[in-house]
């Protein structure tokens, strides 16, 4: 595992944001700040709300806008970061500029850790343009230290169809070979029993450690959980410097947040009514205690 050892805990987070609700930077910044990290945010898009509502409106940042913001940071001498965290990015040129920025920062700060959540799709569906995939493979993976894809994204990045734990482990080895020292599959489904498996692998000093955590899927759709997952994992890897412990704490936090969210959503919707997207927004602020001190719920198993 690669850990930051240069600047103080200061994260440059480049991903989406919303005015209402919790996705992208709105989902990532709060837990990082609660856990003691300064967070500087660049919003790849700014929408009124996430795209699961009946409509959404807002603005999209382009690669020139991103370059302008980064130049401002550099010219003022305020670009000393311990981590870069990236999430949803919607255009090829923007992602290529992110790669340039990451390379530039790593030249300046060799200890900088790049955590990439390669947000491309889920459940067999791409929701970013297809031309982003080769950029992730050719330009992002070689410079990323930690990646947190879901099952669908791992399949896209490796070309392997994942139907078993063994397939997932083989896919993580392929991702290691492309650059990242730590690979965490945030969610994967291998059976029809309603369970989700999260797998984590790291290579250090020629040795490979692999862990898994299993948990039951709730019968609901949550938005922003992948962003929360990547942020919590970044924080706990930096604080504890232990992949097994970081995975356990991250999963425990996620499950606590979504269970609280689901219970509140059902109560707000009323008996027999389906919760609205607004009801299902993550209850992050109400989960502050669980973010700071994750309950000891899950035990990661070494493979």
Secondary structure by P-SEA (a helix, b strand, c coil): cccccccccccccbbbbbccccccccccaaaaaaabbbbbbbbcccccccccccbbbbbbbcaaaaaaaaaaaaaaccccccbbbbcccccaaaaaaaaaaaaaaaaacccbbbbbcccccccccccccccaaaaaaccccccccbbbbcaaaaaaacccccccaaaaaaaaaaaaaacccccccccccccccbbbbbbbbbbcccbbbbbbbbbbbccccccaaaaaaaaaaaaaaaacccaaaaaaaaaaaaaaaaaaaaaaaaaaaccccccccccccccccccccccccccccbbbbcc
